[in-house]
Amino acid sequence: MFHLRFCTRLLWGSALLMQSFGLITVAQAAGQQDPESATGIQHKQQVRARQFMVVSANPYASEAGYQMLQLGGTAVDAAVAMQLVLGLVEPQSSGIGGGLFMLAWQDKTKQLHTLDGRETAPAAATPDWFVQDGKLLDWPQAFVGGKAVGTPGVIAALAQAQQKFGKLRWEQLFAPAIALAEQGFKVSPRLHMLLSGSRHPGLQRFANSRDYFYPDGKPLPVGFVRKNPAYAALLRSIAKDGPQAFYQGDNAKAIISAVNQATINPGQMTDADLQSYQPVWRDPICAPYREVKVCGMAPPSSGSIAVLQMLGILNHFELKTLKPESVAAVHLISQASRLAFADRERYAADPAFSPVPVAGLLAPAYLKQRAAQINLKADNQQITAGVPEGAVPLGEAKALEYANTSHLSVVDKDGNAVSMTTSIENAFGSGLMVNGYLLNNQLTDFSLQARDKGLWVANRVEAGKRPRSSMAPMLVFDQHNQLQMIAGSPGGSRIINYVAQSLVAMIDWQMGPQQAADLAKFTHRNDVLAVEEGTPLVHLPLQEMGYQVRVTELNSGLHLIKRDKAGWLGGADPRREGVAKGQ
């Protein structure tokens, strides 16, 4: 039963909202900020705070979280308000139609809680879910429409987290998003750019999405004040009645209708799929790196395991003596990434369906063995999955994860913290829009191919299963179990590289969070070495070491917080519109 305090009725007149919670300030403060150009990197100042800090992907969301902390709310309270706003102002990346992973640190009890709000496959799903007319769909065919939609987990997860760790009334957390949806928010350069350049077939084919994002047949222009009364109305219902207003009744009917009657790839979602959804509280996974302890999310997140594997491998090398953008640093981090990705492709999946040898993958002896495979002078051309203790024979198959998603980092005045990564997968998800929000396409995070060389693929589609994810929210603690850093990023499977590089920067190279976010990016997913265009990395002699190098845009979105002697430092990735704000 939903907690009684969530069901308290409030008078929700917009004037009352604005007067009670300062929402004129939300709109004005966010509107006064000029989000950076989505096509170029703009310098950002590191933010310092003594009491609390928020960092998120959009000024409106950071302002909402900041206001919750000013009202005496917890880090979880702030995270709820920020997510609800992000789903409105950054709809392409996350929202209540998707899923999340949350790390929630409680400083008084020195306990870390991790919550899996990942989407689930419908009961009708089978390993051949993406086989049509006897032929396996490729990813561009599969991700659009109803078949790609998993049961959303965001609202259920946020409600459980807030009931456990919140202080403010549930209703209060909805106020910023409701007011912005009713009064309107200014369309950002990034949203406009993604709409202008989108090749997502669903945005033009599905009427609700087309009418919302392309009024008069053109993409929403920068600065356009976009209102979303349908989203506001739904949020009012959820604020009043709790998660049941999302998973039952009119909203549930709208989801089912949109999914099952989609004009592209109709799905098979039912009332039971929605009403039976439950988030999962999981034990965190932690591992030592240098003098600190790094913690993250257990499977079905492959992201945290891969980051911890990379760090465990790099523990055998003295990175602090290397320059951050040197050949040696890029080489070692890339080789560690290749080894971690090789293991990821074989073993990472929903542990309820396929045993994941987490302890074996993170065992010091195993990581030492993997580190010994690194050739210090050349790229290793043959990196395959290892055989950690507890492993079973499995096939390998890739699942594409594109460079979207969102991340937020929060620490409150009591030292409680949240690192939360949240997503609807591809930009604009499935393309299906109901009640002012987009539905995810997370089922294409499964391997579309169920078997490989006669063996089952761990990350195949199955009923009720959660797809593998690269989301990697992380927290770092010192030897006294005191929180030191909060990290995470969007970016699809490149999240692993972005987060690992930022942790190395803050730990080995003693960088502040803004410096770490600013660093030139490079990624290696055991395929090619991608280096960020327009950076010094382009000129490194990496091809001479045997690397296949690809110069490209690497659109990380790191949101980082680091403790210092005076309080907290916050940094937001200059490649996106995020801002840090603290007091």
VEXVOTOR-275768 format. One record per residue (C-alpha): chain; x, y, z. Coordinates in Angstrom, 2 decimals. Example, Ala and Ser with C-alpha at 12.3 -4.5 7.8 and 13.67 -1.06 7.14 Angstrom:
BEGIN
A	12.30	-4.50	7.80
A	13.67	-1.06	7.14
//
This chain:
BEGIN
A	0.00	0.00	0.00
A	1.31	3.40	-0.88
A	2.32	5.40	2.20
A	-0.50	7.50	3.59
A	1.55	10.72	3.60
A	1.83	10.50	-0.18
A	-1.92	10.62	-0.51
A	-2.49	13.92	1.31
A	-4.47	16.29	-0.84
A	-3.15	19.75	-1.66
A	-4.72	22.68	-3.39
A	-2.76	22.75	-6.63
A	-3.59	26.19	-8.02
A	-0.63	27.56	-9.93
A	-0.63	30.74	-7.85
A	-0.33	28.68	-4.66
A	2.45	26.62	-6.16
A	4.41	29.68	-7.14
A	3.89	31.41	-3.82
A	4.63	28.40	-1.64
A	7.68	27.03	-3.41
A	9.20	30.02	-5.17
A	8.59	28.68	-8.65
A	8.85	32.08	-10.26
A	12.45	31.81	-9.12
A	12.81	28.42	-10.81
A	11.69	29.75	-14.16
A	13.54	33.03	-13.90
A	16.78	31.57	-12.61
A	16.85	28.86	-15.25
A	15.77	31.24	-17.95
A	18.56	33.66	-17.13
A	21.17	31.00	-17.81
A	22.29	30.67	-21.41
A	22.89	26.97	-22.01
A	26.04	26.37	-23.99
A	25.88	25.75	-27.69
A	25.16	22.11	-28.36
A	27.69	22.15	-31.17
A	30.75	23.33	-29.24
A	32.50	23.05	-25.89
A	32.13	26.09	-23.66
A	34.23	26.68	-20.56
A	32.42	26.33	-17.21
A	33.49	27.49	-13.79
A	33.96	25.01	-10.98
A	31.36	25.63	-8.26
A	32.18	25.60	-4.55
A	29.69	25.01	-1.73
A	29.96	24.49	2.02
A	26.60	22.87	2.75
A	25.07	21.15	-0.28
A	25.48	20.73	-4.02
A	23.46	19.64	-7.05
A	24.70	18.94	-10.58
A	22.38	17.97	-13.41
A	22.00	18.14	-17.17
A	19.83	21.26	-17.34
A	19.66	24.57	-15.42
A	15.94	24.13	-14.72
A	16.58	20.75	-13.09
A	19.53	21.98	-11.05
A	17.41	24.87	-9.79
A	14.61	22.50	-8.77
A	17.00	20.29	-6.82
A	18.63	23.32	-5.22
A	15.25	24.57	-4.02
A	14.38	21.21	-2.45
A	17.64	21.30	-0.48
A	16.95	24.89	0.59
A	13.59	23.69	1.94
A	15.41	21.15	4.10
A	14.98	18.20	1.78
A	17.36	15.29	1.45
A	19.51	14.31	-1.50
A	16.79	11.85	-2.53
A	14.13	14.58	-2.34
A	16.25	16.72	-4.64
A	16.83	13.84	-7.04
A	13.08	13.23	-7.40
A	12.37	16.88	-8.22
A	15.29	17.01	-10.65
A	14.19	13.89	-12.52
A	10.64	15.16	-12.95
A	11.98	18.41	-14.43
A	14.54	16.64	-16.63
A	11.75	14.59	-18.20
A	10.11	17.85	-19.23
A	13.04	20.01	-20.35
A	15.37	17.26	-21.59
A	12.77	14.75	-22.85
A	15.11	13.15	-25.35
A	17.33	11.68	-22.64
A	15.28	10.53	-19.64
A	11.91	10.74	-18.00
A	9.10	8.89	-16.28
A	8.72	6.66	-19.35
A	12.14	5.12	-18.69
A	14.30	3.62	-15.97
A	17.12	4.45	-13.55
A	19.87	3.23	-11.26
A	20.26	5.10	-7.97
A	23.01	5.04	-5.36
A	21.78	6.58	-2.09
A	24.36	7.19	0.65
A	23.16	7.74	4.22
A	25.95	9.48	6.07
A	24.61	9.07	9.60
A	24.45	5.28	9.35
A	27.37	5.03	6.91
A	25.29	2.81	4.65
A	25.08	2.73	0.87
A	21.78	1.64	-0.67
A	21.43	0.91	-4.39
A	18.11	0.82	-6.22
A	17.43	-0.82	-9.57
A	14.59	0.97	-11.37
A	15.46	-0.62	-14.72
A	12.67	-1.45	-17.17
A	11.41	-5.02	-17.59
A	10.38	-7.00	-20.65
A	6.66	-7.81	-20.93
A	5.40	-11.27	-20.03
A	4.86	-11.99	-23.73
A	8.54	-11.50	-24.57
A	10.59	-14.45	-25.86
A	14.20	-14.84	-27.05
A	13.01	-14.35	-30.64
A	11.23	-11.10	-29.73
A	13.01	-9.23	-32.50
A	12.63	-11.91	-35.17
A	10.13	-10.92	-37.83
A	9.10	-13.14	-40.75
A	11.94	-15.47	-39.86
A	14.56	-12.71	-40.04
A	16.34	-10.96	-37.18
A	15.64	-7.23	-37.16
A	18.67	-4.97	-37.08
A	18.83	-2.21	-34.48
A	17.51	0.68	-36.67
A	14.46	-1.44	-37.44
A	13.94	-2.65	-33.87
A	14.22	0.46	-31.70
A	11.15	2.35	-33.01
A	7.64	1.70	-31.77
A	5.94	-0.62	-29.30
A	8.07	-3.74	-29.41
A	11.07	-1.88	-27.99
A	9.21	-0.52	-24.92
A	9.92	-2.00	-21.51
A	7.76	-1.44	-18.44
A	8.94	1.94	-17.06
A	10.57	1.91	-13.63
A	11.28	5.55	-12.79
A	8.15	6.46	-10.83
A	8.09	3.26	-8.78
A	11.78	3.60	-7.95
A	11.59	7.28	-7.02
A	8.60	6.63	-4.78
A	10.34	3.83	-2.90
A	13.54	5.83	-2.48
A	11.69	8.92	-1.27
A	9.54	6.96	1.14
A	12.71	5.46	2.62
A	15.02	8.49	2.61
A	12.95	11.62	2.00
A	11.93	14.37	4.42
A	9.71	16.63	2.34
A	6.16	15.72	1.39
A	5.94	13.72	-1.82
A	3.68	16.42	-3.29
A	6.26	19.16	-2.78
A	8.73	17.43	-5.08
A	6.35	17.71	-8.03
A	5.80	21.44	-7.72
A	8.71	22.69	-9.89
A	7.94	20.34	-12.78
A	4.20	21.05	-12.65
A	4.72	24.80	-12.70
A	7.21	24.61	-15.58
A	4.90	22.33	-17.55
A	2.00	24.75	-17.07
A	3.87	28.02	-17.52
A	6.28	26.72	-20.12
A	10.05	26.27	-20.35
A	12.46	27.68	-22.90
A	13.62	25.13	-25.49
A	17.37	24.73	-25.20
A	19.92	24.74	-28.04
A	20.60	21.05	-27.47
A	16.96	19.98	-27.72
A	16.54	22.09	-30.86
A	19.70	20.63	-32.40
A	18.64	17.05	-31.73
A	15.19	17.69	-33.19
A	16.66	19.41	-36.24
A	19.09	16.60	-36.97
A	16.93	13.70	-35.85
A	16.49	10.73	-38.14
A	14.16	9.08	-35.65
A	11.31	7.80	-37.84
A	8.86	7.71	-34.95
A	8.98	11.42	-34.20
A	7.38	12.23	-37.55
A	5.21	9.12	-37.80
A	3.61	9.15	-34.34
A	1.07	11.97	-34.07
A	1.57	12.90	-30.41
A	5.33	13.27	-30.80
A	5.05	15.09	-34.13
A	2.57	17.61	-32.82
A	4.59	18.29	-29.66
A	8.10	18.52	-31.12
A	7.31	19.78	-34.63
A	4.49	22.33	-34.40
A	3.78	23.74	-37.86
A	6.01	21.00	-39.26
A	9.24	22.53	-37.93
A	11.40	21.57	-34.93
A	10.88	23.58	-31.77
A	13.12	26.66	-32.08
A	15.65	27.75	-29.47
A	13.96	29.89	-26.82
A	10.44	28.78	-27.73
A	8.30	28.59	-24.58
A	6.92	25.04	-24.67
A	4.02	24.21	-22.36
A	3.00	20.63	-21.56
A	-0.41	20.55	-19.85
A	-0.79	16.78	-20.28
A	2.43	16.16	-18.34
A	1.34	18.62	-15.64
A	-2.01	16.86	-15.26
A	-0.38	13.46	-14.91
A	2.12	14.75	-12.36
A	-0.74	16.18	-10.32
A	-2.32	12.74	-10.23
A	0.91	11.00	-9.22
A	1.58	13.65	-6.57
A	-1.86	13.06	-5.12
A	-2.27	9.30	-5.47
A	1.27	7.96	-5.69
A	2.69	5.50	-8.27
A	-0.69	3.83	-8.82
A	-1.68	6.89	-10.86
A	1.08	5.95	-13.28
A	0.81	2.14	-13.30
A	-2.98	1.91	-13.19
A	-5.98	3.74	-14.59
A	-5.94	6.16	-17.49
A	-2.18	6.45	-17.80
A	-1.74	2.67	-17.89
A	-4.40	2.44	-20.58
A	-2.61	5.12	-22.59
A	0.71	3.26	-22.38
A	-0.83	-0.04	-23.40
A	-2.70	1.54	-26.28
A	0.39	3.36	-27.55
A	2.57	0.25	-27.34
A	0.17	-2.33	-28.71
A	-1.36	-0.15	-31.43
A	1.86	1.46	-32.61
A	1.95	1.82	-36.38
A	5.58	0.61	-36.28
A	6.52	-2.60	-34.43
A	3.42	-2.98	-32.22
A	4.13	-4.63	-28.87
A	2.29	-6.83	-26.41
A	2.14	-5.00	-23.09
A	-0.60	-5.73	-20.56
A	-2.10	-4.31	-17.38
A	-0.32	-7.07	-15.48
A	3.06	-5.98	-16.88
A	2.54	-2.48	-15.49
A	0.88	-3.36	-12.18
A	3.42	-6.04	-11.29
A	6.47	-3.83	-11.78
A	8.74	-3.61	-8.73
A	12.10	-1.88	-8.30
A	14.84	-3.97	-6.70
A	17.10	-2.94	-3.81
A	20.45	-4.56	-4.53
A	23.69	-4.87	-2.62
A	26.26	-2.38	-3.92
A	29.46	-3.58	-5.52
A	32.70	-2.03	-4.26
A	36.39	-2.45	-4.93
A	39.60	-0.74	-3.80
A	41.51	1.66	-6.02
A	44.72	3.20	-4.71
A	43.84	4.40	-1.18
A	40.08	4.70	-1.73
A	37.01	2.48	-2.13
A	34.87	2.88	-5.25
A	31.25	1.67	-5.24
A	28.61	1.24	-7.89
A	25.52	-0.59	-9.09
A	25.29	-4.37	-9.36
A	23.97	-6.17	-12.47
A	22.00	-5.69	-14.63
A	24.34	-2.70	-14.68
A	27.44	-3.71	-16.60
A	28.72	-0.16	-16.21
A	29.87	-0.25	-12.61
A	31.50	-3.68	-12.94
A	33.39	-2.54	-16.03
A	34.53	0.69	-14.34
A	35.71	-1.26	-11.29
A	37.49	-3.77	-13.53
A	39.26	-0.95	-15.36
A	40.37	0.60	-12.08
A	41.44	-2.77	-10.71
A	43.60	-3.36	-13.78
A	45.01	0.16	-13.66
A	45.92	-0.38	-10.01
A	48.96	-2.24	-11.35
A	50.32	0.85	-13.09
A	51.53	4.23	-11.80
A	49.20	6.60	-13.59
A	49.96	9.52	-11.29
A	53.36	9.86	-12.98
A	51.77	10.22	-16.43
A	50.30	13.28	-18.07
A	46.52	13.00	-18.55
A	46.63	13.49	-22.32
A	49.81	11.52	-22.97
A	50.25	8.47	-25.18
A	51.05	6.32	-22.16
A	47.92	7.35	-20.25
A	45.62	6.89	-23.24
A	47.22	3.52	-23.99
A	46.89	2.08	-20.47
A	43.32	3.25	-19.95
A	42.30	2.01	-23.41
A	43.81	-1.43	-22.81
A	42.06	-1.71	-19.45
A	38.82	-0.76	-21.17
A	39.28	-3.37	-23.89
A	39.73	-6.09	-21.28
A	36.67	-4.96	-19.32
A	34.48	-4.71	-22.42
A	35.46	-8.20	-23.54
A	34.19	-9.58	-20.22
A	31.12	-7.36	-20.36
A	29.96	-8.72	-23.71
A	29.99	-12.27	-22.40
A	28.89	-12.15	-18.78
A	26.82	-9.06	-17.95
A	23.05	-9.55	-17.77
A	20.10	-9.62	-15.38
A	21.31	-11.86	-12.52
A	17.81	-13.22	-11.97
A	18.10	-14.96	-15.35
A	21.80	-15.55	-15.89
A	24.38	-15.86	-13.09
A	26.93	-13.04	-13.31
A	30.33	-13.92	-11.77
A	30.72	-10.52	-10.08
A	33.14	-11.71	-7.39
A	35.26	-13.49	-9.97
A	35.33	-10.51	-12.31
A	36.50	-8.22	-9.50
A	38.86	-10.67	-7.77
A	42.33	-9.10	-7.34
A	44.07	-12.20	-8.69
A	41.91	-12.19	-11.81
A	42.48	-8.48	-12.44
A	46.21	-8.94	-11.94
A	46.12	-11.67	-14.55
A	44.20	-9.41	-16.94
A	46.62	-6.54	-16.33
A	49.52	-8.80	-17.25
A	48.05	-9.13	-20.75
A	48.74	-5.46	-21.49
A	51.62	-4.81	-23.87
A	53.13	-1.48	-22.79
A	54.37	-0.70	-26.28
A	51.52	-1.74	-28.58
A	47.79	-2.33	-28.86
A	46.90	-5.94	-28.11
A	45.12	-7.13	-31.23
A	43.54	-10.21	-29.63
A	41.58	-9.42	-26.48
A	38.83	-11.87	-25.58
A	36.76	-12.53	-22.48
A	38.58	-14.11	-19.58
A	37.40	-16.99	-17.44
A	36.83	-15.65	-13.91
A	35.84	-17.91	-11.06
A	32.14	-18.74	-11.25
A	31.88	-18.27	-15.01
A	29.71	-20.58	-17.13
A	29.97	-21.09	-20.91
A	28.06	-18.38	-22.75
A	27.86	-16.93	-26.22
A	28.71	-13.31	-27.05
A	26.61	-10.71	-28.81
A	26.68	-6.94	-28.72
A	23.72	-4.76	-27.82
A	23.84	-1.17	-29.00
A	23.50	1.64	-26.47
A	23.44	5.12	-27.90
A	24.91	8.33	-26.49
A	21.93	9.65	-24.60
A	20.67	9.16	-21.04
A	21.12	11.65	-18.17
A	22.91	11.75	-14.85
A	22.53	13.79	-11.69
A	24.71	14.08	-8.58
A	23.53	15.47	-5.24
A	24.89	15.90	-1.71
A	22.74	17.46	1.03
A	23.62	19.41	4.19
A	23.77	16.22	6.26
A	26.26	14.57	3.93
A	23.72	12.22	2.35
A	24.29	11.76	-1.37
A	22.69	10.46	-4.54
A	24.36	9.38	-7.76
A	21.61	8.57	-10.25
A	21.76	7.70	-13.92
A	18.46	7.66	-15.78
A	17.47	6.93	-19.36
A	14.91	6.24	-22.06
A	17.81	4.80	-24.15
A	18.08	6.24	-27.66
A	17.43	9.94	-28.21
A	13.62	10.30	-27.94
A	13.31	6.63	-26.95
A	10.80	4.61	-28.93
A	9.31	7.81	-30.35
A	5.98	7.04	-28.68
A	4.57	9.84	-26.52
A	1.76	9.52	-23.99
A	0.50	12.16	-21.57
A	3.38	14.49	-22.39
A	6.30	12.09	-21.90
A	8.20	9.68	-24.14
A	8.30	5.92	-23.75
A	11.64	4.14	-23.69
A	13.14	1.76	-26.23
A	15.17	-0.12	-23.62
A	14.34	-3.60	-24.88
A	16.87	-3.01	-27.64
A	19.51	-2.97	-24.87
A	19.02	-6.72	-24.92
A	21.00	-8.68	-27.45
A	18.69	-8.99	-30.45
A	20.46	-12.27	-31.17
A	19.65	-15.01	-28.63
A	22.33	-17.58	-29.50
A	25.97	-17.44	-30.51
A	27.85	-20.49	-31.76
A	25.25	-22.77	-30.24
A	25.37	-21.11	-26.81
A	22.77	-18.90	-25.15
A	23.64	-15.23	-24.94
A	23.31	-14.06	-21.32
A	21.67	-10.76	-22.31
A	18.96	-12.28	-24.53
A	15.32	-11.20	-24.33
A	13.17	-13.06	-21.79
A	9.84	-12.33	-20.11
A	10.17	-10.10	-17.06
A	13.90	-9.64	-17.58
A	15.83	-6.37	-17.19
A	18.12	-5.48	-20.09
A	21.83	-5.02	-19.50
A	22.86	-1.40	-19.06
A	26.11	0.58	-19.16
A	24.82	3.19	-16.72
A	27.46	3.60	-14.03
A	26.55	5.88	-11.12
A	29.52	5.77	-8.72
A	30.54	6.93	-5.23
A	34.07	7.08	-3.80
A	34.99	6.74	-0.10
A	38.22	7.22	1.83
A	39.77	4.77	4.31
A	37.46	6.08	7.05
A	34.35	5.42	4.95
A	33.84	9.14	4.41
A	32.25	10.11	1.11
A	34.75	11.81	-1.21
A	33.32	11.84	-4.74
A	30.08	11.44	-6.70
A	30.31	10.58	-10.39
A	28.29	9.49	-13.40
A	27.57	10.32	-17.03
A	25.28	9.70	-19.98
A	26.77	8.38	-23.19
A	25.52	4.86	-23.96
A	28.19	2.20	-23.63
A	30.83	4.95	-23.64
A	29.62	5.85	-20.13
A	32.09	3.29	-18.83
A	35.04	5.11	-20.36
A	33.84	8.57	-19.37
A	33.32	7.64	-15.72
A	36.54	5.65	-15.39
A	38.57	8.48	-16.93
A	36.99	11.04	-14.58
A	37.76	8.91	-11.51
A	41.37	8.43	-12.60
A	41.59	12.20	-13.12
A	40.23	13.05	-9.66
A	42.11	10.29	-7.79
A	45.45	9.86	-9.59
A	45.88	13.33	-11.01
A	44.17	15.16	-8.12
A	41.99	17.16	-10.47
A	38.90	19.04	-9.39
A	35.58	17.88	-10.83
A	35.43	20.61	-13.46
A	38.96	19.82	-14.66
A	38.06	16.14	-14.86
A	34.90	16.86	-16.86
A	36.84	19.17	-19.20
A	39.48	16.59	-20.13
A	39.68	15.52	-23.78
A	37.73	12.28	-24.12
A	38.72	8.95	-25.63
A	36.96	5.58	-25.55
A	37.75	2.00	-26.49
A	35.00	-0.60	-26.41
A	37.23	-3.39	-27.72
A	36.53	-2.23	-31.25
A	38.31	0.99	-32.25
A	40.00	3.79	-30.32
A	37.74	6.85	-30.58
A	39.40	10.18	-29.80
A	37.56	13.45	-29.41
A	37.78	15.77	-32.39
A	39.35	19.15	-31.83
A	41.55	17.97	-28.94
A	45.29	17.25	-28.54
A	44.50	13.52	-28.60
A	44.03	13.72	-32.35
A	47.76	14.36	-32.76
A	49.02	11.52	-30.57
A	50.96	8.79	-32.46
A	48.48	6.09	-31.50
A	48.22	4.48	-34.93
A	51.93	3.71	-34.73
A	51.10	1.52	-31.72
A	48.66	-0.50	-33.81
A	45.45	1.25	-32.89
A	42.65	1.74	-35.35
A	41.85	5.37	-34.53
A	38.59	7.15	-35.22
A	38.32	10.92	-34.68
A	34.76	11.76	-33.66
A	32.48	13.77	-31.38
A	32.42	12.23	-27.92
A	29.42	13.70	-26.16
A	30.00	12.88	-22.52
A	27.84	14.46	-19.83
A	29.77	14.04	-16.61
A	28.26	15.53	-13.46
A	30.84	15.36	-10.69
A	31.11	16.37	-7.04
A	34.28	16.14	-4.95
A	34.91	16.90	-1.29
A	37.62	19.33	-0.27
A	38.64	20.84	3.08
A	36.09	23.66	2.81
A	33.12	21.60	1.60
A	32.21	20.48	-1.90
A	33.33	21.21	-5.45
A	30.95	20.66	-8.38
A	31.64	20.33	-12.09
A	29.38	19.94	-15.13
A	30.51	18.61	-18.49
A	31.04	21.47	-20.98
A	29.73	19.30	-23.81
A	26.16	19.53	-22.53
A	23.89	22.06	-20.84
A	24.38	20.96	-17.26
A	25.20	23.23	-14.33
A	26.37	22.78	-10.77
A	24.73	24.81	-8.02
A	25.42	24.80	-4.31
A	25.25	26.70	-1.06
//
